[in-house]
Amino acid sequence: MATYKVTVATGDMAEAGTNNSISITLVGSYGESRQTTVSFFFLPGKEKSLSVHCGQDLGPIVLIRLHKWRLFLEDAWFCKDVRVTAPNGTLYRFPCYQWLEGVTTVEVREGSGKKLVDDKLQILKEHRHRELAARQEAYRWKNFAQGWPRCLNVDSIFELDSNIQFSRIRANNFTGFLIFQGASHFLSGFLLRRSSWNSLDEMRTIFSRTQGRDIGECL
């Protein structure tokens, strides 16, 4: 019997947690574990720890599978990372940093930054092939018009996976910045002005009130 200590971390951004069921499978060079339930409830910024019991030593852990099951309503989950400690004390880290949506299984490789030539195991070669195929499917190109640069082959950004879309936090910050700037210009008399400017100095007075506050600072 071999026991592995597993810690699963949820991202700390808003709505990162979930009330859907999350389970995990450990995949090593000698075999893989049974699917083990991690939790039915995750809070943002929190970690869940558990023990995964296997009938034999799995060898070096090369990847993990995270399984998400919808119990009642869909509730997306953002996984930060997973850490696995083997019986001999070796620590394996699996950086995830992505949203899991719907009923899905996501495979995450051990975060040692290996190249294609380092993939000696067939399971790692197959994983890299599936990952490449998925990226090619997600980033298909089309011509919007003759002579124009190519763009993604989707009709709306909402057709894209959440991990490809502009992040919700940055989108909210960007919207908040636009509202702030619009209110500032409105209160300054810029938006509803019906007459011409009297001088360049008058224009400088208006715009100097927001000088130094650009989008980059607010985001």
Backbone as CSV, one residue per row, in Angstrom:
resi,resn,N_x,N_y,N_z,CA_x,CA_y,CA_z,C_x,C_y,C_z
1,MET,0.838,-1.194,0.000,0.000,0.000,0.000,0.877,1.249,0.000
2,ALA,0.614,2.171,-0.921,1.343,3.433,-1.003,0.342,4.569,-0.823
3,THR,0.678,5.536,0.025,-0.212,6.656,0.310,0.430,7.961,-0.151
4,TYR,-0.323,8.716,-0.935,0.142,9.998,-1.459,-0.661,11.120,-0.811
5,LYS,0.051,12.171,-0.362,-0.590,13.341,0.219,-0.818,14.373,-0.894
6,VAL,-2.058,14.788,-1.056,-2.431,15.691,-2.147,-3.042,16.963,-1.575
7,THR,-2.625,18.121,-2.118,-3.194,19.414,-1.745,-3.658,20.115,-3.014
8,VAL,-4.932,20.483,-3.035,-5.531,21.146,-4.197,-5.884,22.573,-3.800
9,ALA,-5.376,23.554,-4.557,-5.584,24.970,-4.230,-6.508,25.634,-5.249
10,THR,-7.451,26.421,-4.737,-8.367,27.199,-5.570,-7.857,28.624,-5.698
11,GLY,-8.046,29.248,-6.865,-7.637,30.630,-7.065,-8.350,31.573,-6.115
12,ASP,-7.746,32.743,-5.854,-8.321,33.668,-4.876,-9.181,34.760,-5.499
13,MET,-9.448,34.692,-6.813,-10.304,35.704,-7.426,-11.774,35.400,-7.164
14,ALA,-12.634,36.399,-7.398,-14.059,36.233,-7.168,-14.618,35.099,-8.031
15,GLU,-15.530,34.323,-7.469,-16.225,33.240,-8.150,-15.310,32.074,-8.534
16,ALA,-14.103,32.013,-7.952,-13.184,30.916,-8.278,-13.628,29.593,-7.662
17,GLY,-14.359,29.652,-6.550,-14.809,28.444,-5.896,-15.951,27.766,-6.639
18,THR,-16.362,26.611,-6.157,-17.444,25.858,-6.807,-18.128,24.949,-5.797
19,ASN,-19.382,24.608,-6.085,-20.092,23.600,-5.288,-20.285,22.323,-6.097
20,ASN,-19.548,22.204,-7.204,-19.567,20.970,-7.987,-18.556,19.972,-7.415
21,SER,-18.685,18.722,-7.811,-17.800,17.673,-7.307,-16.481,17.666,-8.071
22,ILE,-15.377,17.642,-7.328,-14.040,17.591,-7.921,-13.339,16.331,-7.420
23,SER,-12.773,15.571,-8.339,-11.998,14.385,-7.976,-10.682,14.388,-8.750
24,ILE,-9.778,13.498,-8.362,-8.439,13.518,-8.939,-7.948,12.097,-9.189
25,THR,-7.133,11.945,-10.225,-6.435,10.701,-10.532,-4.953,11.009,-10.668
26,LEU,-4.117,10.268,-9.985,-2.672,10.430,-10.087,-2.134,9.453,-11.126
27,VAL,-1.271,9.943,-12.000,-0.694,9.109,-13.049,0.824,9.106,-12.888
28,GLY,1.370,7.940,-12.647,2.808,7.803,-12.504,3.405,6.969,-13.619
29,SER,4.702,6.831,-13.607,5.395,6.078,-14.653,5.157,4.574,-14.544
30,TYR,4.656,4.101,-13.358,4.404,2.674,-13.170,2.920,2.324,-13.184
31,GLY,2.057,3.337,-13.194,0.625,3.080,-13.155,-0.122,4.310,-12.683
32,GLU,-1.409,4.155,-12.423,-2.213,5.277,-11.983,-3.150,4.867,-10.857
33,SER,-3.569,5.870,-10.091,-4.449,5.617,-8.953,-5.899,5.530,-9.407
34,ARG,-6.756,5.126,-8.484,-8.179,5.210,-8.746,-8.628,6.667,-8.614
35,GLN,-9.733,6.994,-9.245,-10.291,8.345,-9.129,-10.748,8.569,-7.693
36,THR,-10.244,9.624,-7.066,-10.522,9.898,-5.662,-11.192,11.258,-5.517
37,THR,-12.291,11.313,-4.783,-13.002,12.573,-4.581,-12.184,13.517,-3.706
38,VAL,-12.061,14.753,-4.157,-11.358,15.778,-3.382,-12.343,16.511,-2.483
39,SER,-13.424,17.043,-3.091,-14.401,17.797,-2.320,-15.628,18.065,-3.177
40,PHE,-16.729,18.428,-2.491,-17.945,18.851,-3.165,-18.156,20.359,-3.012
41,PHE,-17.196,21.029,-2.384,-17.360,22.466,-2.145,-15.994,23.117,-1.977
42,PHE,-15.727,24.158,-2.779,-14.465,24.893,-2.707,-14.760,26.369,-2.497
43,LEU,-13.986,26.997,-1.627,-14.063,28.443,-1.435,-12.860,29.103,-2.103
44,PRO,-13.015,30.330,-2.627,-11.891,31.028,-3.264,-10.713,31.182,-2.304
45,GLY,-9.523,30.943,-2.822,-8.312,31.138,-2.040,-8.020,30.060,-1.007
46,LYS,-8.827,28.992,-0.971,-8.637,27.940,0.037,-8.013,26.691,-0.587
47,GLU,-7.495,25.819,0.293,-6.889,24.565,-0.140,-7.621,23.384,0.490
48,LYS,-7.599,22.278,-0.230,-8.155,21.027,0.276,-7.035,19.985,0.284
49,SER,-6.899,19.272,1.389,-5.877,18.232,1.500,-6.541,16.873,1.667
50,LEU,-5.939,15.862,1.082,-6.477,14.511,1.161,-5.362,13.500,0.965
51,SER,-5.672,12.246,1.246,-4.740,11.155,1.019,-5.292,10.255,-0.076
52,VAL,-4.415,9.873,-1.007,-4.787,8.962,-2.081,-4.050,7.649,-1.838
53,HIS,-4.811,6.579,-1.619,-4.232,5.271,-1.307,-4.164,4.412,-2.567
54,CYS,-3.011,3.845,-2.819,-2.796,3.016,-4.014,-2.283,1.640,-3.585
55,GLY,-2.590,0.644,-4.379,-2.155,-0.708,-4.064,-0.665,-0.914,-4.259
56,GLN,-0.003,-0.014,-5.025,1.426,-0.133,-5.280,2.020,1.246,-5.517
57,ASP,3.327,1.317,-5.488,4.033,2.566,-5.777,3.812,2.931,-7.241
58,LEU,3.403,4.169,-7.510,3.131,4.614,-8.878,4.383,5.094,-9.600
59,GLY,5.511,5.171,-8.887,6.711,5.725,-9.503,6.617,7.239,-9.561
60,PRO,7.517,7.895,-10.286,7.438,9.348,-10.425,6.075,9.773,-10.983
61,ILE,5.428,10.762,-10.344,4.120,11.239,-10.798,4.348,12.198,-11.962
62,VAL,3.830,11.853,-13.132,4.103,12.638,-14.343,2.959,13.569,-14.726
63,LEU,1.735,13.218,-14.344,0.600,14.115,-14.588,-0.558,13.728,-13.682
64,ILE,-1.523,14.618,-13.585,-2.740,14.364,-12.820,-3.949,14.626,-13.711
65,ARG,-5.067,14.019,-13.354,-6.332,14.301,-14.026,-7.293,14.879,-12.998
66,LEU,-7.845,16.035,-13.309,-8.862,16.651,-12.467,-10.216,16.429,-13.132
67,HIS,-11.147,15.857,-12.386,-12.473,15.547,-12.920,-13.500,16.451,-12.241
68,LYS,-14.318,17.091,-13.028,-15.366,17.965,-12.481,-16.724,17.433,-12.909
69,TRP,-17.609,17.250,-11.905,-18.950,16.737,-12.154,-19.974,17.728,-11.638
70,ARG,-20.979,17.979,-12.440,-22.045,18.901,-12.047,-23.096,18.139,-11.257
71,LEU,-23.349,18.575,-10.023,-24.339,17.917,-9.183,-25.752,18.384,-9.525
72,PHE,-25.976,19.695,-9.446,-27.276,20.270,-9.766,-27.117,21.357,-10.828
73,LEU,-26.563,22.494,-10.413,-26.347,23.600,-11.335,-24.864,23.707,-11.683
74,GLU,-24.588,24.194,-12.877,-23.203,24.403,-13.300,-22.565,25.510,-12.470
75,ASP,-21.355,25.257,-11.995,-20.620,26.231,-11.201,-19.141,26.072,-11.538
76,ALA,-18.620,26.939,-12.389,-17.230,26.845,-12.848,-16.271,26.930,-11.670
77,TRP,-15.108,26.320,-11.832,-14.091,26.286,-10.780,-12.745,26.672,-11.366
78,PHE,-12.002,27.535,-10.640,-10.664,27.930,-11.067,-9.646,27.241,-10.175
79,CYS,-8.899,26.311,-10.752,-7.863,25.593,-10.012,-6.537,26.338,-10.127
80,LYS,-5.941,26.629,-8.991,-4.636,27.296,-8.973,-3.518,26.288,-9.223
81,ASP,-3.384,25.312,-8.353,-2.354,24.289,-8.531,-2.660,23.081,-7.653
82,VAL,-1.891,22.026,-7.885,-2.008,20.799,-7.104,-0.602,20.364,-6.706
83,ARG,-0.459,19.945,-5.461,0.828,19.465,-4.971,0.657,18.027,-4.462
84,VAL,1.571,17.176,-4.876,1.502,15.757,-4.508,2.815,15.363,-3.827
85,THR,2.702,14.803,-2.648,3.875,14.308,-1.924,3.850,12.783,-1.933
86,ALA,4.886,12.187,-2.510,4.982,10.734,-2.635,5.356,10.113,-1.283
87,PRO,5.187,8.791,-1.132,5.556,8.125,0.131,7.013,8.336,0.525
88,ASN,7.900,8.524,-0.464,9.313,8.725,-0.139,9.650,10.188,0.154
89,GLY,8.626,11.054,0.174,8.836,12.457,0.505,9.037,13.374,-0.684
90,THR,9.123,12.853,-1.898,9.303,13.675,-3.087,8.044,14.519,-3.344
91,LEU,8.248,15.812,-3.573,7.135,16.727,-3.822,7.022,17.008,-5.318
92,TYR,5.832,16.816,-5.852,5.550,17.108,-7.264,4.542,18.253,-7.322
93,ARG,4.829,19.213,-8.173,3.957,20.384,-8.315,3.307,20.385,-9.697
94,PHE,2.018,20.692,-9.715,1.249,20.717,-10.960,0.524,22.063,-11.084
95,PRO,1.166,23.053,-11.715,0.506,24.351,-11.896,-0.640,24.235,-12.897
96,CYS,-1.818,24.684,-12.508,-2.992,24.548,-13.368,-3.432,25.909,-13.910
97,TYR,-3.875,26.813,-13.016,-4.256,28.184,-13.359,-5.225,28.244,-14.541
98,GLN,-6.326,27.526,-14.425,-7.339,27.570,-15.470,-8.715,27.241,-14.908
99,TRP,-9.736,27.652,-15.668,-11.125,27.379,-15.311,-11.520,25.999,-15.802
100,LEU,-12.284,25.291,-14.980,-12.908,24.038,-15.373,-14.405,24.279,-15.425
101,GLU,-15.015,24.015,-16.569,-16.432,24.287,-16.765,-17.153,23.027,-17.233
102,GLY,-18.400,22.883,-16.799,-19.201,21.745,-17.214,-18.666,20.439,-16.643
103,VAL,-19.098,19.341,-17.233,-18.593,18.014,-16.865,-17.352,17.767,-17.716
104,THR,-16.206,17.768,-17.077,-14.960,17.735,-17.847,-13.849,17.046,-17.072
105,THR,-12.820,16.640,-17.797,-11.584,16.115,-17.222,-10.418,16.875,-17.837
106,VAL,-9.562,17.413,-16.988,-8.403,18.184,-17.432,-7.133,17.485,-16.966
107,GLU,-6.208,17.280,-17.881,-4.920,16.680,-17.545,-3.874,17.774,-17.378
108,VAL,-3.105,17.697,-16.303,-2.075,18.692,-16.000,-0.748,17.978,-15.802
109,ARG,0.251,18.419,-16.538,1.582,17.816,-16.424,2.326,18.368,-15.219
110,GLU,3.271,17.561,-14.749,4.148,17.995,-13.666,4.983,19.182,-14.147
111,GLY,5.064,20.208,-13.306,5.621,21.490,-13.748,7.129,21.574,-13.728
112,SER,7.798,20.713,-14.455,9.260,20.757,-14.512,9.773,21.340,-15.825
113,GLY,8.879,21.774,-16.716,9.291,22.449,-17.953,10.063,21.565,-18.917
114,LYS,9.619,20.341,-19.126,10.328,19.440,-20.022,9.997,19.726,-21.489
115,LYS,10.957,19.416,-22.345,10.780,19.600,-23.792,10.245,18.320,-24.426
116,LEU,9.926,18.427,-25.716,9.370,17.279,-26.433,10.304,16.079,-26.383
117,VAL,11.591,16.312,-26.520,12.553,15.202,-26.536,12.672,14.535,-25.170
118,ASP,12.173,15.204,-24.115,12.244,14.627,-22.768,11.094,13.671,-22.479
119,ASP,10.089,13.648,-23.362,8.931,12.777,-23.148,9.273,11.339,-23.547
120,LYS,9.720,10.572,-22.593,10.074,9.180,-22.864,8.866,8.255,-22.750
121,LEU,7.931,8.592,-21.866,6.763,7.755,-21.657,5.718,7.994,-22.740
122,GLN,5.065,6.933,-23.172,4.052,7.044,-24.216,2.876,7.901,-23.765
123,ILE,2.531,7.838,-22.477,1.396,8.605,-21.983,1.652,10.105,-22.069
124,LEU,2.921,10.514,-21.903,3.261,11.932,-22.025,3.250,12.373,-23.482
125,LYS,3.687,11.496,-24.376,3.645,11.815,-25.801,2.201,11.987,-26.269
126,GLU,1.315,11.103,-25.805,-0.089,11.191,-26.183,-0.733,12.446,-25.596
127,HIS,-0.356,12.792,-24.368,-0.896,14.010,-23.754,-0.483,15.250,-24.529
128,ARG,0.774,15.312,-24.937,1.246,16.472,-25.704,0.523,16.562,-27.049
129,HIS,0.264,15.418,-27.675,-0.457,15.395,-28.953,-1.885,15.907,-28.772
130,ARG,-2.577,15.467,-27.717,-3.947,15.919,-27.467,-3.989,17.415,-27.156
131,GLU,-3.012,17.878,-26.392,-2.951,19.297,-26.042,-2.744,20.155,-27.284
132,LEU,-1.868,19.724,-28.190,-1.617,20.463,-29.427,-2.868,20.493,-30.299
133,ALA,-3.558,19.347,-30.400,-4.780,19.281,-31.205,-5.857,20.205,-30.641
134,ALA,-5.978,20.267,-29.311,-6.970,21.135,-28.678,-6.665,22.604,-28.940
135,ARG,-5.399,22.972,-28.894,-5.024,24.365,-29.164,-5.273,24.734,-30.620
136,GLN,-4.998,23.813,-31.529,-5.258,24.079,-32.945,-6.746,24.266,-33.206
137,GLU,-7.574,23.523,-32.482,-9.025,23.652,-32.626,-9.508,24.986,-32.045
138,ALA,-8.932,25.394,-30.919,-9.372,26.625,-30.246,-8.919,27.876,-30.984
139,TYR,-7.767,27.825,-31.642,-7.212,29.013,-32.292,-7.249,28.895,-33.811
140,ARG,-8.411,28.585,-34.348,-8.572,28.536,-35.802,-8.726,29.958,-36.347
141,TRP,-8.186,30.174,-37.543,-8.200,31.508,-38.139,-9.165,31.568,-39.322
142,LYS,-9.620,32.772,-39.612,-10.453,33.013,-40.792,-10.126,34.406,-41.328
143,ASN,-10.472,34.658,-42.584,-10.294,35.975,-43.180,-11.577,36.774,-43.006
144,PHE,-11.499,37.877,-42.284,-12.675,38.728,-42.075,-13.075,39.424,-43.373
145,ALA,-12.081,39.890,-44.117,-12.328,40.528,-45.409,-11.034,40.475,-46.210
146,GLN,-11.158,40.552,-47.513,-10.002,40.484,-48.379,-9.013,41.601,-48.064
147,GLY,-7.765,41.219,-47.814,-6.743,42.212,-47.517,-6.614,42.557,-46.049
148,TRP,-7.555,42.089,-45.226,-7.503,42.372,-43.791,-6.688,41.284,-43.083
149,PRO,-6.129,41.610,-41.902,-5.427,40.565,-41.122,-6.397,39.460,-40.718
150,ARG,-5.888,38.267,-40.528,-6.737,37.153,-40.114,-7.204,37.346,-38.669
151,CYS,-8.353,36.756,-38.352,-8.893,36.831,-37.005,-9.394,35.448,-36.597
152,LEU,-9.740,35.295,-35.306,-10.217,34.008,-34.815,-11.530,33.618,-35.492
153,ASN,-11.688,32.356,-35.757,-12.861,31.859,-36.464,-14.024,31.630,-35.494
154,VAL,-14.519,32.715,-34.899,-15.689,32.678,-34.019,-16.550,33.888,-34.331
155,ASP,-17.848,33.770,-34.065,-18.768,34.882,-34.295,-18.890,35.787,-33.090
156,SER,-18.507,35.295,-31.917,-18.607,36.074,-30.683,-17.540,35.594,-29.714
157,ILE,-17.085,36.499,-28.848,-16.088,36.122,-27.846,-16.657,35.109,-26.858
158,PHE,-17.995,35.053,-26.755,-18.611,34.129,-25.810,-18.525,32.681,-26.293
159,GLU,-18.115,32.478,-27.554,-17.886,31.126,-28.046,-16.529,30.590,-27.597
160,LEU,-15.673,31.474,-27.108,-14.351,31.065,-26.668,-14.395,30.478,-25.271
161,ASP,-13.453,29.604,-24.985,-13.305,29.062,-23.646,-12.963,30.200,-22.678
162,SER,-13.404,30.063,-21.427,-13.155,31.117,-20.432,-11.676,31.374,-20.217
163,ASN,-10.845,30.370,-20.457,-9.409,30.554,-20.270,-8.780,31.368,-21.392
164,ILE,-9.516,31.575,-22.498,-9.016,32.366,-23.614,-9.559,33.784,-23.561
165,GLN,-10.761,33.937,-23.035,-11.397,35.243,-22.974,-10.631,36.185,-22.057
166,PHE,-10.881,37.486,-22.273,-10.356,38.525,-21.387,-10.862,38.229,-19.979
167,SER,-10.000,38.247,-18.970,-10.388,37.844,-17.626,-11.523,38.713,-17.091
168,ARG,-12.368,38.113,-16.263,-13.516,38.829,-15.710,-13.067,40.008,-14.854
169,ILE,-11.991,39.803,-14.086,-11.518,40.866,-13.197,-11.031,42.058,-13.999
170,ARG,-10.235,41.805,-15.032,-9.727,42.912,-15.853,-10.868,43.584,-16.620
171,ALA,-11.851,42.797,-17.050,-12.990,43.383,-17.750,-13.776,44.300,-16.823
172,ASN,-13.980,43.877,-15.575,-14.704,44.709,-14.618,-13.925,45.974,-14.294
173,ASN,-12.594,45.839,-14.131,-11.767,47.016,-13.868,-11.799,47.991,-15.037
174,PHE,-11.769,47.443,-16.252,-11.793,48.283,-17.440,-13.120,49.042,-17.535
175,THR,-14.236,48.328,-17.264,-15.545,48.975,-17.282,-15.631,50.051,-16.214
176,GLY,-15.121,49.762,-15.025,-15.121,50.752,-13.958,-14.316,51.983,-14.316
177,PHE,-13.193,51.783,-14.998,-12.366,52.917,-15.420,-13.118,53.791,-16.417
178,LEU,-13.825,53.166,-17.372,-14.586,53.934,-18.358,-15.691,54.748,-17.689
179,ILE,-16.372,54.145,-16.716,-17.423,54.868,-15.997,-16.837,56.056,-15.241
180,PHE,-15.693,55.826,-14.600,-15.033,56.908,-13.852,-14.626,58.051,-14.773
181,GLN,-14.027,57.717,-15.913,-13.597,58.750,-16.843,-14.789,59.502,-17.431
182,GLY,-15.867,58.747,-17.755,-17.052,59.399,-18.287,-17.661,60.368,-17.289
183,ALA,-17.721,59.945,-16.013,-18.260,60.827,-14.978,-17.375,62.050,-14.784
184,SER,-16.053,61.855,-14.854,-15.131,62.978,-14.698,-15.311,64.009,-15.801
185,HIS,-15.429,63.527,-17.045,-15.624,64.451,-18.159,-16.985,65.144,-18.107
186,PHE,-17.996,64.389,-17.611,-19.323,64.984,-17.498,-19.313,66.116,-16.472
187,LEU,-18.708,65.845,-15.305,-18.657,66.871,-14.258,-17.780,68.045,-14.659
188,SER,-16.823,67.800,-15.536,-15.944,68.879,-15.992,-16.586,69.718,-17.082
189,GLY,-17.770,69.310,-17.561,-18.429,70.059,-18.618,-17.938,69.710,-20.000
190,PHE,-17.193,68.601,-20.111,-16.610,68.258,-21.403,-17.624,67.598,-22.334
191,LEU,-18.432,66.654,-21.804,-19.315,65.876,-22.655,-20.491,66.674,-23.205
192,LEU,-21.043,67.609,-22.403,-22.243,68.348,-22.810,-21.938,69.760,-23.297
193,ARG,-20.706,70.038,-23.590,-20.337,71.381,-24.029,-20.940,71.681,-25.399
194,ARG,-21.635,72.821,-25.527,-22.303,73.192,-26.771,-21.557,74.268,-27.552
195,SER,-20.607,74.895,-26.937,-19.869,75.984,-27.599,-18.435,75.571,-27.878
196,SER,-17.740,76.342,-28.670,-16.341,76.065,-29.011,-15.428,76.409,-27.842
197,TRP,-14.244,75.802,-27.896,-13.249,76.146,-26.887,-12.778,77.581,-27.103
198,ASN,-12.524,78.278,-26.009,-12.061,79.652,-26.126,-10.562,79.731,-26.378
199,SER,-9.830,78.740,-25.874,-8.377,78.758,-26.043,-7.814,77.375,-25.741
200,LEU,-6.543,77.184,-26.100,-5.868,75.927,-25.780,-5.692,75.768,-24.273
201,ASP,-5.508,76.886,-23.581,-5.352,76.816,-22.130,-6.603,76.264,-21.461
202,GLU,-7.788,76.601,-22.000,-9.026,76.078,-21.445,-9.109,74.566,-21.627
203,MET,-8.653,74.069,-22.784,-8.639,72.630,-23.017,-7.666,71.939,-22.071
204,ARG,-6.514,72.571,-21.868,-5.536,71.985,-20.960,-6.094,71.874,-19.541
205,THR,-6.908,72.832,-19.125,-7.492,72.805,-17.793,-8.394,71.595,-17.619
206,ILE,-9.182,71.286,-18.674,-10.091,70.148,-18.605,-9.312,68.840,-18.523
207,PHE,-8.363,68.638,-19.429,-7.677,67.355,-19.523,-6.622,67.148,-18.448
208,SER,-6.162,68.228,-17.836,-5.162,68.084,-16.790,-5.741,67.418,-15.548
209,ARG,-7.078,67.435,-15.420,-7.713,66.824,-14.246,-7.592,65.303,-14.247
210,THR,-7.411,64.737,-15.410,-7.238,63.278,-15.502,-5.839,62.907,-15.943
211,GLN,-4.948,63.903,-15.958,-3.574,63.629,-16.394,-2.911,62.643,-15.446
212,GLY,-2.216,61.692,-16.009,-1.501,60.703,-15.214,-2.330,59.496,-14.814
213,ARG,-3.647,59.550,-15.147,-4.510,58.406,-14.814,-4.858,57.704,-16.110
214,ASP,-4.053,56.768,-16.510,-4.329,56.038,-17.740,-4.884,54.668,-17.424
215,ILE,-5.242,53.964,-18.475,-5.862,52.658,-18.300,-4.920,51.691,-17.584
216,GLY,-3.642,51.762,-17.926,-2.689,50.849,-17.321,-2.634,50.979,-15.802
217,GLU,-2.761,52.238,-15.287,-2.691,52.429,-13.846,-3.911,51.851,-13.153
218,CYS,-5.072,51.962,-13.792,-6.291,51.483,-13.163,-6.404,49.968,-13.221
219,LEU,-5.775,49.350,-14.241,-5.857,47.902,-14.366,-4.712,47.243,-13.626
